[in-house]
Amino acid sequence: MRSMKLPYLAALCLALAAAPAAAEFPDKPIRLVVPFAAGTATDQLARALGQAITEESKHQVVVDNRPGGNGFIGANEAARAAPDGYTVFITTNTTHAAAEHLFKSLPYDPVKDFTPITALGKGGQIMVVNSESPVKSVKDFIALAKKEPGTLTFGSGSSSSRVAGELFQQLADVKILHVPYKSNTFAVTDLLGGQIDMMITDTSTGLPHIKSGKLRALGYSAKTRSSLAPDVPTIEEAGVPGYDIGYWFAAYAPAKTPEPVIAKLHELLTRAAQSPGAKSAFYGRSGVDVYVTTPDELAKFQADETRKWGEIITKAGIEKG
């Protein structure tokens, strides 16, 4: 009987110890680790959230950019941090859905090394061609790709962009040559210069060139149209049934962060994401929709997305790096 009570007493002691800490949380600066460079969409989101949290909590939020290694450096840094709630990982599907299918090994475990806090947003991508291209629609592009299989090219500078192109090939039943880039901005530069034929890029990267008339938008990758480009049909509407893929952002804490602290972080982050400041600084001009969840909902969403991305990558025959 005594041995039965020990685990309960241990759990009770941990809960009692965590409760005062959570009640006082935060009482020092919070660090938001971002696995990408300053100026990227993830960085912009982290800074918008940080400002909103600072205004509410009156404690400083520091954005710590740890770019490189396909997000591995930042993910590993966050995973190894103290599980006290003062390090939060602001990341995307790149590290937490796609990476395990694209690389033979990871220096972190996307599930075991992290505690979900909340999703933060969903964004779609825009399929674009050079404005001087004879292609005027998704159906035009498919017809040309079928007429000249394997000769048209698409560029990508992110896992989201790459997988979006692979899914397009699968559902449209076409063969297009992939050209990899270090970032989507480099791919757009070559698209503007006529070195590649098409790309499916994040809205914030593609939209300025669409508005300037240098690129032509053919379709939007998500299930519904973008509020920033309402005249652009979804790729599904434009002729590819079942097409729906985008990118997402989420917040995680290191594994073993106490539940009361996770609850406080969830409260801070979800309020920050829905704040007027974050809307004006990030969501309202990036094409990303606010999407917040409970920790359990994020865990399920991540698992579903990991399966989805894995199926697309496996079918595409992409070899692990």
C-alpha positions in Angstrom: 0.0 0.0 0.0 2.8 2.3 0.9 4.5 1.8 -2.5 1.3 2.6 -4.3 1.2 6.1 -2.6 4.8 7.1 -3.5 4.2 7.9 -7.2 1.1 9.9 -6.2 3.0 11.8 -3.5 5.9 12.5 -6.0 3.4 13.8 -8.6 1.7 15.9 -5.9 5.0 17.4 -4.8 5.9 18.3 -8.4 2.5 19.9 -8.9 2.7 21.9 -5.7 6.2 23.1 -6.6 5.2 24.1 -10.1 2.0 26.0 -9.0 3.8 29.0 -7.4 6.2 29.2 -10.3 3.3 29.3 -12.8 1.5 31.9 -10.7 4.5 34.2 -10.8 5.4 33.4 -14.4 7.0 35.2 -16.1 9.3 37.0 -13.8 12.2 37.4 -16.2 12.8 37.7 -19.9 11.4 35.0 -22.2 13.6 33.8 -25.1 11.9 32.9 -28.4 14.2 30.6 -30.4 13.7 30.9 -34.2 15.4 28.4 -36.5 15.6 30.8 -39.4 17.4 34.1 -40.1 16.2 37.6 -39.2 13.7 39.0 -41.7 12.1 35.6 -42.5 8.4 35.1 -41.9 9.0 33.1 -38.8 11.3 35.8 -37.4 8.7 38.5 -38.2 6.0 36.4 -36.4 8.2 35.9 -33.4 9.0 39.6 -33.1 5.3 40.5 -33.4 4.4 38.0 -30.7 7.2 39.1 -28.5 6.1 42.7 -28.6 2.6 41.8 -27.7 3.7 39.6 -24.8 6.0 42.3 -23.5 3.2 44.8 -23.5 1.0 42.5 -21.5 3.5 40.9 -19.1 5.8 43.9 -18.8 8.8 41.5 -19.2 11.2 41.6 -22.1 10.9 39.0 -24.8 14.2 38.2 -26.7 14.1 36.8 -30.2 17.1 34.4 -30.6 17.7 33.6 -34.3 19.6 30.3 -34.7 19.5 29.8 -38.5 21.2 27.0 -40.5 21.2 23.3 -41.0 17.6 23.2 -42.3 16.3 24.4 -39.0 18.3 21.8 -37.1 20.5 24.3 -35.2 17.6 26.2 -33.7 15.5 23.0 -33.0 18.4 21.4 -31.1 19.1 24.6 -29.2 15.5 24.8 -28.0 15.2 21.1 -27.3 18.3 21.2 -25.0 17.1 24.4 -23.1 16.0 24.2 -19.5 12.3 23.2 -19.3 11.3 26.2 -17.2 9.1 28.1 -19.7 11.7 30.7 -20.4 12.7 29.2 -23.8 10.0 28.8 -26.4 10.6 27.4 -29.9 8.7 29.4 -32.7 8.9 27.1 -35.7 7.2 25.7 -38.7 6.3 22.5 -40.5 9.9 22.4 -41.8 11.3 21.2 -38.5 8.2 19.5 -37.1 6.6 17.7 -40.1 8.8 17.6 -43.1 12.4 17.2 -41.8 12.1 13.6 -40.6 11.0 12.5 -44.1 13.7 14.6 -45.9 16.8 13.6 -43.8 18.2 10.3 -42.7 18.7 11.5 -39.1 17.9 14.5 -37.0 19.7 15.9 -34.0 16.4 16.2 -32.2 13.1 14.4 -32.0 10.1 16.5 -33.2 7.8 14.8 -30.7 9.8 13.5 -27.7 12.0 16.5 -27.3 9.2 19.1 -27.2 6.0 19.9 -25.4 3.3 21.5 -27.7 1.9 24.9 -26.6 -0.2 26.2 -29.5 -0.4 26.5 -33.3 0.1 30.1 -34.3 -0.9 30.4 -37.9 -1.5 28.9 -41.3 -0.5 30.3 -44.7 -1.0 29.4 -48.3 1.3 29.7 -51.3 0.9 31.2 -54.7 1.7 29.5 -58.0 3.4 32.0 -60.2 5.0 32.4 -63.6 6.9 35.2 -65.3 4.4 37.8 -66.6 5.9 37.3 -70.1 5.0 33.6 -70.1 2.4 32.4 -72.5 0.8 30.5 -69.6 -2.3 32.3 -68.4 -3.9 29.7 -66.1 -3.2 26.5 -64.2 -4.9 24.6 -67.0 -2.6 26.2 -69.5 0.4 25.2 -67.5 -0.8 21.6 -67.2 -1.5 21.4 -70.9 2.0 22.7 -71.7 3.6 20.3 -69.2 1.8 17.4 -70.7 2.8 18.5 -74.2 6.5 18.8 -73.2 6.9 16.3 -70.3 10.1 16.8 -68.2 11.1 20.0 -69.9 9.4 22.7 -67.8 11.0 23.6 -64.5 9.9 24.7 -61.1 12.1 26.2 -58.4 11.8 26.0 -54.6 13.8 27.4 -51.7 11.9 25.8 -48.8 10.5 22.4 -47.9 7.0 24.0 -48.2 7.6 25.2 -51.7 9.2 22.0 -52.8 6.5 19.7 -51.5 3.8 22.0 -53.0 5.4 21.5 -56.4 5.7 17.7 -55.9 2.0 17.5 -54.9 1.1 19.6 -58.0 2.9 17.0 -60.2 1.1 14.1 -58.5 -2.4 15.5 -58.6 -2.1 17.1 -62.1 -0.3 14.0 -63.4 2.5 16.0 -65.0 6.3 15.8 -64.9 8.3 19.0 -64.1 12.0 19.3 -63.4 12.8 20.5 -59.9 15.5 23.2 -59.4 16.5 23.7 -55.7 17.5 27.0 -54.2 18.8 28.1 -50.8 15.7 30.4 -50.3 12.5 31.3 -52.1 13.8 34.8 -52.8 16.6 33.3 -54.9 14.2 31.2 -56.8 11.9 34.2 -57.5 14.9 36.1 -58.8 15.5 33.4 -61.4 11.8 33.2 -62.2 11.9 36.9 -62.9 14.9 36.4 -65.1 13.4 33.5 -67.1 15.7 30.8 -65.8 12.9 28.7 -64.4 9.3 28.4 -65.6 7.2 28.3 -62.4 7.3 28.2 -58.6 4.8 27.9 -55.7 6.0 30.4 -53.2 4.8 31.9 -49.9 2.4 34.8 -50.3 4.7 37.4 -48.7 7.5 36.6 -51.2 5.4 36.4 -54.3 2.7 39.1 -53.8 5.0 42.2 -54.2 6.1 40.9 -57.7 2.5 40.1 -58.6 1.4 43.6 -57.7 4.3 45.1 -59.7 3.2 43.1 -62.7 6.4 41.1 -63.0 4.8 37.8 -62.0 1.5 36.3 -62.9 -0.5 34.5 -60.3 -2.1 31.3 -61.4 -3.5 29.8 -58.2 -3.4 29.7 -54.5 -2.4 26.5 -52.7 -4.8 26.4 -49.8 -8.4 25.3 -49.6 -9.8 28.8 -49.7 -8.6 32.0 -51.4 -6.2 34.4 -49.8 -7.6 37.6 -48.3 -4.6 39.4 -49.8 -5.3 38.1 -53.3 -9.0 37.4 -53.5 -9.1 37.4 -57.3 -6.6 34.5 -57.5 -8.5 31.2 -57.6 -7.3 28.2 -55.5 -5.3 25.7 -57.4 -8.2 23.3 -56.8 -10.7 25.7 -58.3 -8.3 26.3 -61.2 -8.3 22.6 -62.3 -6.5 20.3 -59.8 -9.1 18.5 -57.6 -8.0 17.8 -54.1 -5.0 20.2 -54.1 -4.5 21.7 -50.6 -1.2 22.4 -49.0 0.4 25.3 -47.2 2.7 26.0 -44.3 2.1 26.6 -40.6 3.7 28.1 -37.5 3.6 26.8 -34.0 5.1 27.2 -30.5 6.8 24.5 -28.5 8.6 24.3 -25.1 11.3 21.9 -24.2 10.0 18.4 -23.1 9.2 18.1 -19.4 8.1 21.8 -19.0 5.6 21.7 -16.1 1.9 21.7 -17.2 1.0 24.9 -15.2 3.8 26.8 -17.0 2.6 25.4 -20.4 -0.9 26.7 -19.5 0.5 30.2 -18.8 2.6 30.2 -22.0 -0.5 29.1 -23.9 -2.5 32.0 -22.5 0.3 34.5 -23.3 0.9 33.2 -26.9 -2.7 32.8 -27.9 -3.6 36.3 -26.7 -0.5 37.7 -28.4 -1.5 36.0 -31.7 -4.9 37.5 -31.6 -3.8 40.9 -30.5 -4.3 44.0 -32.7 -0.5 44.6 -32.6 0.3 41.2 -34.0 -2.3 41.6 -36.7 -0.9 44.9 -37.9 2.7 43.8 -37.6 2.5 40.4 -39.1 -0.8 38.6 -39.9 -2.5 41.4 -41.7 0.2 41.8 -44.2 1.7 38.4 -44.6 -1.2 36.3 -45.8 -1.0 34.1 -42.7 -4.3 33.4 -40.9 -4.3 33.3 -37.1 -4.7 29.7 -36.0 -4.5 28.9 -32.4 -5.0 25.5 -30.6 -4.8 23.7 -27.3 -1.6 21.8 -26.7 -3.4 18.5 -27.4 -4.9 19.9 -30.6 -1.4 20.9 -31.8 0.0 17.5 -31.1 -2.8 15.9 -33.2 -2.4 18.5 -36.0 1.3 17.9 -36.1 0.9 14.1 -36.3 -1.7 14.5 -39.1 0.6 16.9 -41.0 3.6 14.7 -40.6 1.8 11.8 -42.1 0.5 14.0 -45.0 4.0 15.4 -45.8 5.5 12.0 -45.5 3.1 10.5 -48.0 3.8 13.3 -50.5 7.6 13.1 -50.1 7.6 9.3 -50.3 5.4 9.2 -53.5 7.7 11.9 -55.0 10.7 9.6 -54.5 12.7 12.3 -52.8 15.9 10.8 -51.4 16.8 11.6 -47.8 19.7 13.9 -47.4 
